[in-house]
């Protein structure tokens, strides 16, 4: 039983006890008072009547009877009786027994009014003529007692209602901090660490203060560990001078861009080589050369801008590179970079006449990484043969997918959705021991023409984002997922695009689809890209709250790139994270990434979040990930348990 209910029952019990006690005392007191008043009245009236009859000179029976009848007929008396000295009745008048008493029969039986009659003697000279006995009727007393009891009950009911209203307000005021503490405790069980305002009540203030201190320490610990891991990540994966990803990290992302089905179907790869870095270092000095490296890094970052799938990197001393997924015009991108570098040289380093050479070429998803690198290296060689600060671009054959205009993609995607040419392809996600299926990950596929191939998300999602068609696609995915959950047992995970869940209308439609699904919601896992959770944190927070209320599990995919903001996870209640493929690839041979992932697993495990590794290619990677503490794995090397 809740504390609030116990307090209410106590208040109600005490109020009823006070009410019943007061009612009983007041009613009994009123009855005793009425009994005394009736007795006094009986006695006084009997004395007055006896005196009046004693003064009658002619005391014949008819006269006495007339006097008694005149008094009795006014209706105030239950009985009037005149007896002689020997006790014989001379005259008697008695009210009918069935006379209305002015109160319910049960009330009369419960509180009987018993009053002795008034007695007085009638004299005739010096002799006693007789005795008069007079009893007033109790119906008026019962009527007054009943009316008084009703009024008392009415006042108590009115007072009880008023006390109930005031008590409710006071209890809400008093228990609000308790409700907040309970909500805070529930949030902790859901891996959400929130603080609540401290109440003014001293006893509750200490409890809330202790809870807030604990939450603050957890958040601080989480933030400190996240900062430490982020610093480790940057140290392991970033070049200290330029601030760009180093060779290992960049090559991992390039391999992902060329091999992953979720990557864009085409893009541009550029390589930038500084001319005679040793000579530049001699002319500028070490410190100024480091500033030049930083300036070139900033230029490449600015070129990539907010494109999530564009990445600059420094692959060795004089060589830099850029991956620009979903970019078709290699010459345009190379021209922008060349102009920016020439402006940098003219403004800050005019003494360096020969600064760079640049090569740029298109690539298509599925190209071998060696082919892309060697091809761009040949373009650099040609640029070096053309003189200082030159570039060579090879447009090559455009990918088939790139030949489709954006507006045509609008028609293709819309028509495919209309005709239900959309499906989910399931990939198993198993626990670290490989014995249990955690869930299937449903990956979207689209058939742009009837009977044609099923295209992976990387083919059409960039255009869907540009044309703002992602809400329609994601709603279609949700429908497919619910249908699959109805037909098959087990859990299913789906991915929401970053551009979708921040849309209020989409969230409303999404939640409306899930409401009333009950058991299906508890088997549905919903994932959102990490960068989107940071850029649309409030929207993701609201989505988490609504999905958790329905019983869904919420996860973050591509986790590990934005650790600077990962401390916000402590307030979300996320159930699991999926480690970015770039940290998983070659983990068995990369000691730095192993140390990073070990710390990452320990950090998120501390607040009850599961860790799943994505893109596991072989048994060696799988063994290393299990040893590091990953709870689940998925990828080409992971087989679904029997």
ABEGO torsion letter per residue (X at the ends): XBAAAAAAAAAAAAAAAAAAAAAAAAAAAAAAAAAAAAAAAAAAAAAAAAAAAAABABABAAAAAAAAAAAAAAGABABBBBBBAAGBBABBBBBBAABBAGBBAAAAAABBBBBBBBBBBBBBEABBAEBBBBBBBAAAAAAAAAAAAAAAAAAAAAAAAAAAAAAAAAAAAAAAAAAAAAAAAAAAAAGBBBBBBBBABAAAAAAAAAAAAAAAAAAAAAAAAAAAAAAAAAAAABBAAAGBBBAAAAAAAAAAAAABAABBABEBBBBBBBBGAAAAAAAAEAAAAAAAAAAAAAAAAAAAEABAABBBBBABAABBBBBBBGBABAAAAAAAAAAAAAAAAAAABAABABABBBBBBBBBBGBBAAAAAAAAAAAAAAAAAAEBGBBBBBAEBBBAAAABBAAAAAAAAAAAAAAGBBBBBBBBBBBAAGABBABBBBBBBBBABBGBBBBBAAAAAAAAAAAGAAAAAAAAAAAAAAAAAAABBEBBBBBBBAAAAABAAAAAAAAAAABGAEAAAAABBBBBBAAAAAABAAAAAAAAAAAAAAGBBBBBBGBGAAAAAAAAAAAAGBABBBBBAAAABGAAABAAAAAAAAAAAAAAAAAGBBBBBBGBABAAAAAAAAAAGBABBBEAABBBBX
